[in-house]
Amino acid sequence: MIKTWFSLIIALALIPLSYAQDPRSTLFEAADEALESAQSANAPLLAPRGYSNGLEAYSDAANDLVRGRNTDRIQNRLADAIRSLNDAAVAARAARITLNTLIESRDDALNVRADNFATALWTDAEEAFNSSSLALEAGDNDIAQARAETAEILFRDAELTAIKAQYLSQTRALLAQAVQDRVPQNSPITYQKAQELLTQAEQAINENRYEMERPLRLVEQANYEARHAAFITEKIRSLRDGNGTAEDIILAHEEQIMQLASATDSVVQLDAGTETVTLELITNIENSHQREIQLISDLENSRRQIASLENEIRELDNQLNNASEEHILLVQRLEIEEQLRARFTRIETMFSLEEAQITREGSSVVVRLVGLTFGSGESNIRPEHGQLLDKLYDAIDTFPRSRVVVEGHTDSYGGSQANLRLSRSRAEAVGDYLNTQLGLESFRVSSVGYGQMRPIANNETSQGRARNRRIDIRIETQQE
C-alpha cells in the first residue's frame, strides 16, 4: 500500500506543467472523484483490496500520462481505477454497517492513544481488523465476523491498557521508587495504604473505564500516601543517621502540639501525654468556631436594628416635613438599601447550606451554587439539579430588572487552557438552561469562564479543589 502511494505521488509530480494545462488532464476528473469518494468512505481501512487495486490502476494511468502513452491506454487504466474505487466505496459503506461495533471499539481505543500506550495490543488489533475487512470484501462473512470479534476484544483491551498507563503510571512509578528506597521496610503501614488505594483505582477503572472521577480521586490519595511514606522513611533515616532516639520523636511531636496550643492561647501540660491535650485543643477550636458563628448572627441582628432605626428616622422626618433636597436623597438611598437588604435576606432563606452560599458585593448578590456539580470533564446539567436551578430562577426574579452573569471556575487539575474551556462550557450550560428551560430573557444573561485563575481554596488538597470547582451566579441589581 505504501509503495503504491509512493509511486502515485512520484508519477503525479512528474506530470509537466503543459500537461496540467492540456485539456487531456480532464481525463482524470472522474477518477479523481472516485478516489475522493473511496477515501471519504474510509475504503483504505474497510475495503483494502479493492481500494489498493483502484489505486494501482490510477497510478499506472498517471505513469502512462507522464510517458506520453496513447489516450486509449490511459482511458482503459482509468476505467479500471474508477470501477475498482467505486466498488471499494460501496463495499466500505456496507462494511461500516456490518463492522459498526468493531469500528466504535477502534475509535474508542484511538481516542485514548492506545496506538502509543498499548502498542503491541494495538498492532494485533489492527491486523485482526484488516483480516476481517479482507474476508468481508471477499464474501467470507463467517470468517469476517470471527476476526472482527477478535479485533474488538483486542481494541477494548488496548483501550483499557492505555487508560491505565496514563492514569496509573505516576503512582506505579512512585511505588517502584519507594521499593528502591526501602520504604516498605521503614514505613510499611503507609506504603501498604498507597498500594491498596492504587488497587482500588485500578478496580474502579475496570468496572467503568468511562467514569474517571472516582479513580482520579483514589490515584490522588495513593500518590499522597506514597509521598507520605517516603517522607516518613526519610525522617526515620535522618534520626537513625543522627543517632536519634524515640525520645527525640516524642519531643518533636510535643513541640508541634505546643505550637498549636500557643496559636489558640491555650496553656497545656504534657506530663500525662498528648491525648487529653489534643482533645482539649479540638474543643477550644470548636468553641472558637461557634463563637464566630454567634458573632456573625449578632452582626446580622445589629444590621436589622439599624434598619429599624432608619425606619424610625424616616417616620420622624415625615412628621417634621423636612423637604431638604439632601435629606430627601438620603432617605431615598436608605429606602433603596432597605429594599435591597430585604431582598437579599429573602434570597438567603431560599437555599439550604448544602445548595448555595449567598454573599453581597456592593449592589450585586452572588449565589455560589455549591450543590451544582458536574461529571469529570463534563458540562451537562443533570436532571437532579433542576430543583436547585428553579430556586435560582426565583432568586433572580427577586430583582426583575437585574442582569445575571454566570461565572464558571475549575481547580488547577489539568491544563490551564482545557480548564478555561471547561469552565466556559459549564457557565454557558447554566446560562442556556436559565434561558431555554426557565424562560429567563437571553439579553439578561451572560456567561464567562475563568478556569483555574480565581481559586477560593488551596488546590493542594482534594477539599480545596472541590471548593474551587464551582459556578457563581452574579445578580447585578438595577435601581427600581
Secondary structure, DSSP 4 states (H G I P E B T S, - for coil): -HHHHHHHHHHHHTS-HHHHHSGGGGGGHHHHHHHHHHHHTTHHHHSHHHHHHHHHHHHHHHHHHHHT--HHHHHHHHHHHHHHHHHHHHHHHHHHHHTHHHHHHHHHHHHTTHHHHSHHHHHHHHHHHHHHHHHHHTT-HHHHHHHHHHHHHHHHHHHHHHHHHHHHHHHHHHHHHHHHTTHHHHSHHHHHHHHHHHHHHHHHHHH-TT--HHHHHHHHHHHHHHHHHHHHHHHHHHHHHTT--HHHHHHHHHHHHHHHHHHTT-----TT-SHHHHHHHHHHHHHHHHHHHHHHHHHHHHHHHHHHHHHHHHHHHHHHT---HHHHHHHHHHHHHHHHHHHHHHHHHHS-TTT-EEEEETTEEEEE-TT----TT--PPPGGGHHHHHHHHHHHHTSTT-EEEEEEE--SSS-HHHHHHHHHHHHHHHHHIIIIIT---GGGEEEEE-TTSS-SS-TTSHHHHHHHSEEEEEEE----
